Amino acid sequence: MELKATNISFKYPSAKNYLLKDINLTLDNNKIMGLIGDSGSGKSTLCKILSGYVTKFEGSVTFDGNPLPKKGFKPVQLIYQHPEKVMNPKWKMDQVLKESWNVPDDFLDEFGIQKTWLTRFPQELSGGELQRFSVLRSLNPDTKFLIADEMTTMLDAITQVQILDSVLKVVKQRNMGFLLVSHDMDLVDTICDDKIYLKDINGV
């Protein structure tokens, strides 16, 4: 299983300079990898390119040798730092989950989700509670590679550990690829088998 970025370059239409330039990156499911970079360095943009959520860029991204699908379910799933921004505020949480897949009860228990939360709207839950749902949505059985973009930054230390432990358990059970994106060196050193510094692969 291989997620490969080749000569990735990106700049915003209004910008003069590139945010990302000539990035080459190959990731697989044999190691849990960490990607480290300062705020504003382009980590989130790279994550969106690698997962197919940003499609206008120079270069190419392939998964097992094929372009990422433009329609339908994406085998590379991205967990955002701010879960409230990717959930329909008009949907109750059970509908938010079912948009991706029918989550079994043992998964709800594993991620500490109470049944009463399923009948609430996103704005009625805390950031930590929403992030649990966001993670579960990304763990559709068809997910092959998971990218976590600063997904625990807004959470307290205990919740961070709980969610990451549960995610890693699923990743290892399913033999998925996993990229943890963070500026927290201690977290990356604890969780990851190896790490990449964005400044070392970014040609800007």
C-alpha positions in Angstrom: 0.0 0.0 0.0 1.6 3.2 -1.1 0.6 6.9 -1.1 2.9 8.8 -3.3 3.2 12.6 -4.0 5.4 13.6 -7.0 6.6 17.1 -7.6 3.8 18.7 -5.7 3.7 22.5 -6.0 0.9 24.8 -4.8 0.2 28.5 -4.4 -2.9 30.4 -3.8 -4.3 32.4 -6.8 -3.7 35.7 -5.0 -0.2 34.9 -3.8 3.1 35.7 -5.6 5.1 32.9 -4.0 4.6 29.2 -3.7 3.5 27.7 -0.4 4.7 24.3 -1.4 7.3 23.6 -4.1 8.5 20.4 -5.7 7.5 18.1 -2.8 8.2 14.4 -3.2 6.8 12.0 -0.6 6.2 8.3 -0.4 4.2 6.8 2.5 3.1 3.2 3.1 1.4 1.1 5.8 4.6 -0.3 7.2 5.4 2.6 9.4 3.4 5.2 11.4 4.8 8.5 10.1 4.9 11.9 11.5 5.0 15.2 9.6 6.3 18.2 11.4 6.1 21.8 10.5 5.5 25.3 11.9 2.1 27.0 11.8 1.5 28.4 8.3 4.1 26.3 6.7 1.6 24.5 4.4 1.0 21.3 6.4 -2.8 21.4 6.2 -2.7 22.3 2.5 -0.4 19.3 1.8 -2.8 17.1 3.8 -5.7 18.2 1.7 -3.8 17.5 -1.5 -2.7 14.1 -0.3 -6.3 13.2 0.5 -7.9 14.6 -2.6 -9.7 17.5 -1.1 -7.6 20.1 -3.0 -7.4 19.1 -6.6 -5.8 22.2 -8.2 -2.1 21.8 -7.8 1.0 21.0 -9.8 2.4 17.5 -9.7 0.5 14.2 -9.0 -0.8 12.1 -6.1 -1.3 8.4 -6.5 -2.5 5.6 -4.3 -1.2 2.2 -5.2 -0.3 3.6 -8.5 -3.7 5.1 -9.4 -4.9 8.7 -9.2 -7.2 9.4 -6.2 -10.9 9.1 -7.2 -12.6 12.4 -7.9 -16.0 11.1 -7.0 -17.3 8.7 -4.3 -15.6 7.5 -1.2 -11.9 8.6 -0.8 -9.6 5.7 0.3 -7.3 8.4 1.9 -9.3 10.0 4.7 -8.4 13.3 6.4 -9.2 14.2 10.0 -9.3 17.9 10.4 -8.1 19.9 13.4 -11.5 21.7 13.6 -14.3 19.1 13.3 -17.1 21.7 13.6 -16.1 23.0 10.2 -16.7 19.8 8.3 -20.1 18.8 9.8 -23.5 19.9 8.6 -25.0 22.0 11.5 -28.5 21.0 10.4 -27.9 17.3 10.9 -28.0 15.4 14.1 -25.0 13.4 15.0 -26.4 10.0 14.0 -26.9 11.4 10.5 -23.4 12.9 10.5 -22.0 9.4 11.1 -24.3 7.6 8.7 -23.2 9.9 5.9 -20.0 7.8 6.0 -21.0 4.4 7.4 -23.1 2.6 9.9 -20.9 2.6 13.0 -21.3 -0.5 15.3 -21.9 -0.1 19.0 -18.5 -1.4 19.9 -16.8 1.4 18.0 -19.1 4.0 19.8 -17.9 2.5 23.1 -14.3 2.4 22.0 -14.3 6.1 21.2 -16.3 7.1 24.3 -19.4 8.2 22.4 -22.6 8.2 24.5 -25.8 7.2 22.8 -27.5 10.4 23.9 -25.1 12.4 21.8 -26.5 10.8 18.6 -29.7 12.8 18.8 -27.9 16.1 19.3 -26.8 18.7 16.8 -23.0 19.5 16.4 -23.3 22.8 18.2 -24.6 21.0 21.2 -21.4 19.1 21.7 -17.9 20.1 22.9 -14.9 20.2 20.6 -13.6 16.9 22.1 -16.9 15.2 21.6 -17.1 16.4 18.0 -13.6 15.2 17.3 -14.6 11.7 18.4 -17.3 11.7 15.8 -15.0 13.2 13.2 -12.5 10.4 13.8 -15.1 7.7 13.6 -16.5 9.1 10.3 -13.0 8.7 8.8 -12.7 5.1 9.9 -15.1 3.7 7.3 -14.2 0.1 6.5 -13.1 1.2 3.0 -10.5 3.6 4.4 -7.0 2.5 3.5 -4.9 5.5 4.6 -5.6 8.0 7.4 -4.1 11.5 7.7 -4.6 13.2 11.1 -4.0 17.0 10.7 -3.3 18.4 14.2 -6.4 16.4 15.3 -5.7 16.6 19.0 -4.5 20.2 19.3 -7.8 21.5 20.8 -8.2 18.6 23.2 -7.1 18.1 26.8 -4.2 15.7 27.4 -6.4 12.8 28.7 -8.7 13.0 25.7 -5.7 13.2 23.3 -4.3 9.9 24.6 -7.7 8.2 24.6 -8.5 9.1 21.0 -5.0 8.4 19.6 -4.9 5.0 21.4 -8.2 4.1 19.8 -7.2 5.3 16.4 -3.9 3.4 16.5 -5.7 0.2 17.6 -7.9 0.4 14.5 -5.0 1.3 12.2 -3.0 -1.7 13.3 -5.9 -4.1 13.2 -6.7 -3.1 9.6 -3.1 -2.7 8.5 -3.9 0.9 7.4 -1.4 3.7 6.6 -1.3 6.5 9.1 0.3 10.0 8.9 0.2 12.1 12.1 0.7 15.8 11.3 1.7 18.0 14.3 4.1 20.6 15.6 4.2 18.7 18.9 7.6 16.9 18.9 6.9 14.9 22.0 3.6 13.6 20.6 5.3 12.6 17.3 8.2 10.9 19.0 5.8 8.9 21.2 3.4 7.8 18.5 5.4 7.6 15.3 8.0 5.1 13.9 9.6 7.8 11.9 9.2 11.5 11.1 9.5 14.0 8.2 10.2 17.7 8.6 8.2 19.7 6.0 11.0 22.3 5.7 13.3 19.5 4.5 11.2 18.4 1.6 9.6 21.8 0.7 11.6 23.6 -2.0 10.3 27.1 -1.3 
